[in-house]
Amino acid sequence: MAGLLKGTAIVGAMALVLILIVTVSANYWVWRKTHASITLDSSQCVHEPVGLVFGTSYGLRGGGENPWYRARLDLAASLWKSGQVDHLLISGDNHTRYYNEPVRMWRDLRREQIPDAAMTLDYAGFSTFDTLARSRDVFGVSRVTLISQRWHLPRALFIAQYLGLEARGCATRGRSVFDDRWMWAREVLARVQVIADLYLFNRHPYFLGPSIVLPTATEAPGNIIPVYRRVPMPMPVEQALSDLRTRLEVPQQGQDLKSVPWRVL
């Protein structure tokens, strides 16, 4: 019996050492590949055509606003206003009709005087991987600034590089490592998982859908592209919007009804 217990203890210790080695190695690999692409001072973030804002819950379980949510929106607004990004791709979870991260972020950014023409919503950003894969495969992004906390950016950049995106990370300011210690600890394990997802399990996004072209800086100033044209909608909703646009428009003499743009009310 004693021999069995001793053998079990030895196997357990060896397993723990192996887990520790794998965890440390995975985190070092992620850090080594991404740390040079992260800018901690937002004023030094280089210009990119698209700024990708990762969704997060706007409230805390215990009540009050999520500080990570507010920090991401503040940085996104600052980067757009300073001209460091031309357009904001706002991605988040909308898994039920009662929980919609992208719309909540869109509303709050409008309060920061960010125009609708400067924002595109992605409702299927269920995870960091899904958000980045969809930015490439649905929205056609190739160069991008990732807007998030510094504990999250290494993993996000690692995925972006794996997907072939030319990405740089711009970190939010404010909270210390101690304040975010639980998120740093969570990321230690999440980085191991993402390597397994990418290199062992060949992970794919949960949902892609039709391609959507983002507005570009080459378009004429003031050329506002309504949100309904830049957001994937379920077919019944798209049909209802199409019928509503038709009802709202009165074509001029000799003008085809389909050629009349929809007035945004």
C-alpha positions as CSV (number, residue, x, y, z in Angstrom):
1,M,0.0,0.0,0.0
2,A,2.8,2.4,0.9
3,G,4.5,1.6,-2.4
4,L,1.3,2.4,-4.3
5,L,0.9,5.7,-2.5
6,K,4.5,6.6,-3.2
7,G,4.2,5.7,-6.8
8,T,1.0,7.8,-7.1
9,A,2.7,10.8,-5.5
10,I,5.7,10.5,-7.9
11,V,3.4,10.4,-10.9
12,G,1.4,13.3,-9.6
13,A,4.5,15.4,-9.0
14,M,5.8,14.6,-12.5
15,A,2.4,15.6,-14.0
16,L,2.5,18.9,-12.1
17,V,6.0,19.6,-13.3
18,L,4.9,18.8,-16.9
19,I,1.9,21.1,-16.6
20,L,4.1,23.9,-15.2
21,I,6.7,23.5,-18.0
22,V,3.9,23.6,-20.7
23,T,2.3,26.6,-19.1
24,V,5.5,28.6,-18.8
25,S,6.6,27.7,-22.3
26,A,3.3,28.6,-23.8
27,N,3.2,32.0,-22.1
28,Y,6.8,32.7,-23.0
29,W,6.1,31.9,-26.7
30,V,3.0,34.2,-26.8
31,W,4.9,37.0,-25.1
32,R,8.0,36.6,-27.3
33,K,5.9,36.8,-30.5
34,T,3.8,39.7,-29.5
35,H,5.4,42.0,-26.9
36,A,7.1,44.2,-29.6
37,S,3.7,44.9,-31.2
38,I,2.1,46.3,-28.1
39,T,2.1,50.1,-27.4
40,L,1.3,51.1,-23.8
41,D,1.2,54.8,-24.5
42,S,-1.9,55.5,-26.7
43,S,-0.4,58.7,-28.1
44,Q,2.4,56.5,-29.7
45,C,0.0,54.1,-31.4
46,V,0.7,54.1,-35.1
47,H,-2.0,54.9,-37.7
48,E,-4.0,52.0,-39.0
49,P,-7.1,52.0,-41.2
50,V,-9.2,50.0,-38.7
51,G,-9.4,49.9,-34.9
52,L,-10.9,46.7,-33.6
53,V,-12.7,47.1,-30.3
54,F,-13.2,43.8,-28.4
55,G,-16.5,43.4,-26.6
56,T,-16.9,42.9,-23.0
57,S,-19.7,43.1,-20.5
58,Y,-20.6,46.7,-19.6
59,G,-21.7,45.8,-16.1
60,L,-20.2,43.9,-13.1
61,R,-21.9,41.1,-11.4
62,G,-21.8,43.0,-8.1
63,G,-23.2,46.2,-9.8
64,G,-21.6,49.2,-11.4
65,E,-19.9,49.7,-14.7
66,N,-17.2,47.4,-15.9
67,P,-13.9,49.5,-15.9
68,W,-12.5,47.4,-18.7
69,Y,-15.5,48.2,-20.9
70,R,-15.2,52.0,-20.2
71,A,-11.4,51.9,-20.8
72,R,-11.8,50.3,-24.2
73,L,-14.4,52.8,-25.3
74,D,-12.4,55.7,-24.1
75,L,-9.4,54.6,-26.0
76,A,-11.3,53.8,-29.1
77,A,-12.9,57.3,-29.1
78,S,-9.5,58.9,-28.5
79,L,-7.8,57.0,-31.3
80,W,-10.5,57.9,-33.8
81,K,-10.6,61.6,-32.8
82,S,-6.8,61.8,-33.1
83,G,-6.8,60.2,-36.5
84,Q,-4.8,57.2,-35.4
85,V,-7.6,54.9,-36.8
86,D,-9.9,55.7,-39.7
87,H,-12.7,53.4,-38.7
88,L,-13.9,51.4,-35.7
89,L,-15.0,47.8,-36.0
90,I,-17.0,47.1,-32.8
91,S,-17.2,43.4,-32.1
92,G,-19.1,41.6,-29.3
93,D,-21.5,39.0,-28.1
94,N,-25.2,39.1,-29.0
95,H,-26.2,35.6,-28.1
96,T,-29.7,36.6,-26.9
97,R,-32.1,39.4,-27.7
98,Y,-31.5,40.8,-24.2
99,Y,-27.7,40.9,-24.3
100,N,-26.1,43.0,-27.0
101,E,-22.5,44.2,-26.5
102,P,-22.0,45.8,-29.9
103,V,-25.1,48.0,-29.7
104,R,-24.3,49.1,-26.2
105,M,-20.8,50.1,-27.3
106,W,-22.2,51.8,-30.4
107,R,-24.6,53.9,-28.3
108,D,-21.9,54.9,-25.8
109,L,-19.5,55.8,-28.6
110,R,-22.2,58.0,-30.2
111,R,-22.3,59.9,-26.8
112,E,-18.6,60.5,-27.3
113,Q,-19.4,62.2,-30.6
114,I,-18.3,59.3,-32.8
115,P,-20.4,59.4,-36.0
116,D,-22.2,56.4,-37.3
117,A,-20.2,56.5,-40.5
118,A,-17.1,55.7,-38.4
119,M,-18.4,52.6,-36.8
120,T,-19.3,49.1,-38.0
121,L,-20.9,46.5,-35.7
122,D,-20.1,42.8,-35.5
123,Y,-22.7,40.9,-33.6
124,A,-21.0,37.5,-33.7
125,G,-17.8,38.3,-31.8
126,F,-18.4,35.5,-29.3
127,S,-14.7,35.2,-28.4
128,T,-11.3,36.7,-29.2
129,F,-10.7,34.1,-31.9
130,D,-14.1,34.6,-33.5
131,T,-13.7,38.4,-33.5
132,L,-10.3,38.3,-35.3
133,A,-11.3,35.5,-37.7
134,R,-14.5,37.4,-38.7
135,S,-12.5,40.7,-39.1
136,R,-10.5,38.9,-41.7
137,D,-13.0,36.7,-43.4
138,V,-16.2,38.7,-43.1
139,F,-15.0,42.4,-43.0
140,G,-11.9,42.0,-45.2
141,V,-9.5,43.5,-42.6
142,S,-5.8,43.0,-43.2
143,R,-4.2,45.8,-41.2
144,V,-5.7,46.6,-37.8
145,T,-5.1,48.2,-34.4
146,L,-6.3,46.0,-31.5
147,I,-7.9,48.0,-28.7
148,S,-7.9,46.2,-25.4
149,Q,-6.2,45.8,-22.0
150,R,-2.5,44.9,-21.9
151,W,-3.3,41.6,-20.2
152,H,-5.5,40.6,-23.2
153,L,-3.4,42.0,-26.1
154,P,-0.7,39.3,-26.2
155,R,-3.2,36.5,-26.8
156,A,-5.2,38.6,-29.2
157,L,-2.1,39.5,-31.2
158,F,-0.9,35.9,-31.2
159,I,-4.2,34.9,-32.8
160,A,-4.1,37.8,-35.3
161,Q,-0.6,36.8,-36.4
162,Y,-1.6,33.2,-36.8
163,L,-4.5,34.4,-39.0
164,G,-2.1,36.5,-41.1
165,L,-3.3,39.9,-40.0
166,E,-0.9,42.8,-39.8
167,A,-1.9,43.8,-36.3
168,R,-0.6,46.1,-33.6
169,G,-2.0,46.4,-30.0
170,C,-2.9,49.6,-28.4
171,A,-3.3,49.1,-24.6
172,T,-5.8,51.0,-22.4
173,R,-4.4,52.9,-19.4
174,G,-5.4,53.1,-15.8
175,R,-5.5,49.9,-13.8
176,S,-2.4,48.4,-12.3
177,V,-1.3,44.7,-12.5
178,F,-2.5,44.3,-8.9
179,D,-5.9,45.7,-9.7
180,D,-6.3,43.3,-12.7
181,R,-4.4,40.3,-11.0
182,W,-7.3,37.9,-11.6
183,M,-7.4,38.7,-15.3
184,W,-3.6,38.3,-15.6
185,A,-4.0,34.9,-13.9
186,R,-6.8,33.9,-16.2
187,E,-4.7,34.9,-19.2
188,V,-1.9,32.5,-18.1
189,L,-4.2,29.6,-18.7
190,A,-6.0,31.2,-21.7
191,R,-2.7,31.4,-23.6
192,V,-2.1,27.7,-23.2
193,Q,-5.6,27.0,-24.4
194,V,-5.3,29.3,-27.5
195,I,-2.1,27.4,-28.6
196,A,-4.0,24.1,-28.3
197,D,-7.0,25.6,-30.2
198,L,-4.8,26.8,-33.1
199,Y,-2.2,24.1,-33.4
200,L,-3.9,21.0,-32.1
201,F,-7.6,21.4,-32.6
202,N,-7.6,23.5,-35.8
203,R,-10.3,25.8,-34.4
204,H,-12.8,27.6,-36.6
205,P,-15.1,30.5,-35.9
206,Y,-18.6,29.7,-34.7
207,F,-20.3,31.8,-37.4
208,L,-19.1,33.7,-40.4
209,G,-21.9,34.8,-42.7
210,P,-21.8,37.1,-45.8
211,S,-19.0,39.5,-46.5
212,I,-19.3,43.1,-45.5
213,V,-17.2,45.9,-46.9
214,L,-15.9,48.5,-44.4
215,P,-15.9,52.2,-45.4
216,T,-12.5,53.4,-46.3
217,A,-10.6,56.6,-46.0
218,T,-10.7,57.0,-49.8
219,E,-14.4,57.6,-49.9
220,A,-15.7,61.2,-50.1
221,P,-15.9,63.0,-46.8
222,G,-19.4,62.9,-45.3
223,N,-20.4,59.8,-47.3
224,I,-22.3,58.2,-44.5
225,I,-23.0,54.5,-44.9
226,P,-26.0,53.6,-42.8
227,V,-25.6,51.0,-40.1
228,Y,-28.1,48.7,-41.7
229,R,-25.9,48.3,-44.7
230,R,-22.8,47.4,-42.6
231,V,-24.3,44.8,-40.2
232,P,-25.3,41.2,-41.0
233,M,-29.0,40.9,-40.4
234,P,-31.3,37.8,-40.3
235,M,-33.2,37.5,-43.5
236,P,-36.7,38.4,-42.0
237,V,-35.2,41.6,-40.5
238,E,-33.5,42.5,-43.8
239,Q,-36.8,41.9,-45.7
240,A,-38.7,44.1,-43.2
241,L,-36.1,46.9,-43.5
242,S,-36.3,46.7,-47.3
243,D,-40.1,47.0,-47.2
244,L,-39.9,49.9,-44.8
245,R,-37.3,51.7,-47.0
246,T,-39.6,51.3,-50.0
247,R,-42.6,52.7,-48.1
248,L,-40.7,55.7,-46.8
249,E,-39.4,56.8,-50.2
250,V,-41.3,58.7,-52.9
251,P,-39.2,58.6,-56.2
252,Q,-38.9,61.7,-58.3
253,Q,-40.4,61.7,-61.8
254,G,-38.5,59.4,-64.1
255,Q,-36.4,57.9,-61.2
256,D,-36.4,54.2,-60.5
257,L,-37.6,53.5,-57.0
258,K,-34.7,51.1,-56.3
259,S,-32.2,53.9,-57.0
260,V,-33.5,56.2,-54.3
261,P,-31.3,56.0,-51.2
262,W,-33.0,55.4,-47.9
263,R,-33.4,58.5,-45.6
264,V,-32.0,57.8,-42.2
265,L,-34.7,59.1,-39.8
